[in-house]
Amino acid sequence: MNDMLTNFFHSIDSRIIYIVFFYFSAFMMLYITMFGMYWSWVEYDKTGALNIGETIVKNDLIFDGSGKLVTYLAIFSVITWFCVTKIGYSRVQNTPKIVRSVLSVLSIILIVVAAYEFTYNFTVWGALITVHTINNSLNFDEINLSYPNPETPWNLVFATKMTLAALIISCHAFYIIQRSDKKSSIFVKEQS
């Protein structure tokens, strides 16, 4: 039985595993996003107020205590990105150097923006948690930020977790592009 199981795992291509994880993660991202959009629309239709991200922060995935939807959305975003890079890594290596250079600069820009937004959101979130603790009204999930548009406040839990996911994804993108540059330059040196 043990040899049969070992042979089974040796016969599976890792690309198939990445494809399965990609489709599962992409489906879960779509499910969570559609859930959030639908219930946000229902709430907007009833109250006329729209809090971005609040619906998926207040709801758990399967049952109470199983984890907030926003946490799973951030995790599945990173997993989907990782699987995409594993599946399509050879295409990144085969792209022209000028395209890789442009993508590298774009990923640096995304890293800076995501790092700033994550730091800003996390700092504001921490400050508002402190204020709410002093006022004895502690509820992490209902902390909203009415910036940049007071009519559509952002839930800080949502903003912080999603900018963290964006930061991780953009750092990984920069790493992949730089790694492909090194491998392609080694290949050129070996050919000469």
N, C-alpha and C positions, 0 to 999 in steps of 0.2 A: 504494500500500500504506500509506503514511504517513497519507494523508487518511482512509482506511478505518479505521485504528486510532484516529485522533483522533476520528472520528465515533462509533466504538463507545464510547469512554470518555466522551464528552459525553452519550451517550444513556442511560448507566446512572445510575439514581438513587442518591444516597449512602445513602439509607435501606436499600436492598437490600444494599449492602456491609456496613453495620452489622449487619443481620440475619444475613448469612452468617457474619461474624466472631463474633457472639453465639452462634449454634448450634455453631460449631466449638469456641469456648472453653468453652461450657457442657458439651459432650460430653467434652472433655479433662479438665475439672474432675471430672466424674462418673467417668470412667475412672480417673483417678489416685486419687480417694477410694475407689472400690470396690477397686482394687488394694491400697491400703494397708490397708483394713479386712479384706479377705480374708486377706492374708498375716500381719497382726497376729493375727487369730483363729487361724490355723494355728500361729503361734509360741506363742500363749497356750495352745493345746491341748497342745502338746508340753512346754513348760517351766513353764507356770503364771505366767509373767512377762509384763507388758504395759508396753512403753515407747511412749508416745504420740508418733507421728510418726517413729519410728525407721525403719520399713520404707520410707517414701518418701524418707527422707534417704539411705539406703544404696543405693538403686537408681537407675540412669540411665533415661532415657526410652526410647531405642531401642537404643543400643549403649554400651559403656563410653566415657566421655569426652564423651557428648552432652549432659550436663547432668543434674543431680539432679531427680527428680520433684517434690520440694518447691519447687524454684525455678520450675518450670513451673506448679505449682499456684498459687503467689503471682502469677505473671505473668498466667495465665489468669483469675484472680479479678479482677484490676484491669481487664483487657481486657473481661471480661463486664460488669462494673459500668459501664465507660465506654460500651459499646454500649447497655446498657439506658437510660442517661441520654440518649443521643443519639436513641434510638428513641422514648422516652416523654417527651421534654422538654416538649412542648405540654401534656401532662396535668399536669405540675408547675406550669406557668404558670396553668392553669385551676382549680387547687385553691383553696379559700377561704384567706384570709390567716391565720386562726387555725390552720388545719392546717399551713400553711407555717411559722408561728411555733413550733408544737410540734415539728415535724420539725427546725427549725433548732436548738432547744435540745437535742434528742436527739442531733443530729450533733455539737454542741459537747461533750456528755458523752462520746460515743464517741471524739472526738479526744483528750480528756484521758486517758481510760482507755487507748487504744491507744498514745498517746505515752509514758505512764508504763510500760506493759508492754514496749514496744519498748526504751526506755532501760534498764529493769531487766534484761531478757533479754540485751541487747547487752553491758551492763557485766559481768554474771555470766559470759557466754560469754568475753569478753576476759580476765577474771581467771582462769577455769579453763584457758584456752589457755596463759596465762603459767605457771600451776602445772604443767601437763602438759609444757611446754617445758623447764622447770627439771628436771623428773624424767625427761627424755628419753623420754617416751611420748606423742608428738604424734599425735593422730588426731581431727581436727575433728568428724567425723561421729558419734562415739560419746560425746560429752559430754552427759550427762543431768543433769537437776535434779530431785531428789526432793522438790520442794515444789510444791504444798501437801499432796499425799498421797504418803507414801513408798512405798506399794504400787504406784502408777502414776506413775513418773517421766516427765517430758517431755523430749524431745530438744531441746536448745537451738537447734540449727540450724532445726528446724521452728518452734519457738516464736518465734524472732526474725524469720524471713522472713514468717510468717503475720501477726504483729502489725504488721510494716511494711506489708504489703498492707492490713490493716485501717485503719491510719493514713492511707494514701493514699486509700482509698475514703471514709473519713469526712470527710477534708479536701475531697475533690471533691464530696461530698454537700452539705456546708455551702456551698461555692462556688456550686453549682447553685441551691440554695434562695435564697441571697442575690441571685444574678443574676436569678432569676425575680421576686423582690420588686421589684427596681429596674425591670425591664421592665414589670411590671404597674402600678407607680406612674406610670411615664411614660405608659402607655396611658390611665390614668384622668385625668391632667392634660391630655392632648391631647383627650379627649372633652369635658371641661368647657368 
